[in-house]
Amino acid sequence: MVTIDASTPQLKVVQKWIDAYIALDVGKIDPLFSKGYKHQILPKSIGLGEETKEEYAQRFGRVLPVFSKFEVRDQITAFVSAG
C-alpha cells in the first residue's frame, strides 16, 4: 500500500482515492468525485463517449470482479526537447 504524508487537504483526498481503488470498492470511490464529474476514456478515436459519475461507477463496478488486486503507482516521465 502507498502511504502519503497527508498534511494538506489535497493530499488527504489523494490518499483516500488511492485507498479506495486498492480496496476495489466502488462505494469508497464514488464519494470522492463531484456531482458534475465526467469521465473520458482516451483515445477518443475508440468511440467511447464521456460518462457521468453514475455511468462511470456502474461500468467500473462491473469490471471490479475481474481483479484480485489493483495497484496504483506513481510514475514520472521526463521529456527532453532536442531543440
Stockholm file with secondary structure:
# STOCKHOLM 1.0

chainA/1-83         MVTIDASTPQLKVVQKWIDAYIALDVGKIDPLFSKGYKHQILPKSIGLGEETKEEYAQRFGRVLPVFSKFEVRDQITAFVSAG
#=GR chainA/1-83 SS CCCCCCCSHHHHHHHHHHHHHHHTCHHHHGGGSCTTCEECCSCGGGCCCCEEHHHHHHHHHHHGGGCSCCCCCCCCCCCCCCC
#=GC SS_cons        CCCCCCCSHHHHHHHHHHHHHHHTCHHHHGGGSCTTCEECCSCGGGCCCCEEHHHHHHHHHHHGGGCSCCCCCCCCCCCCCCC
//
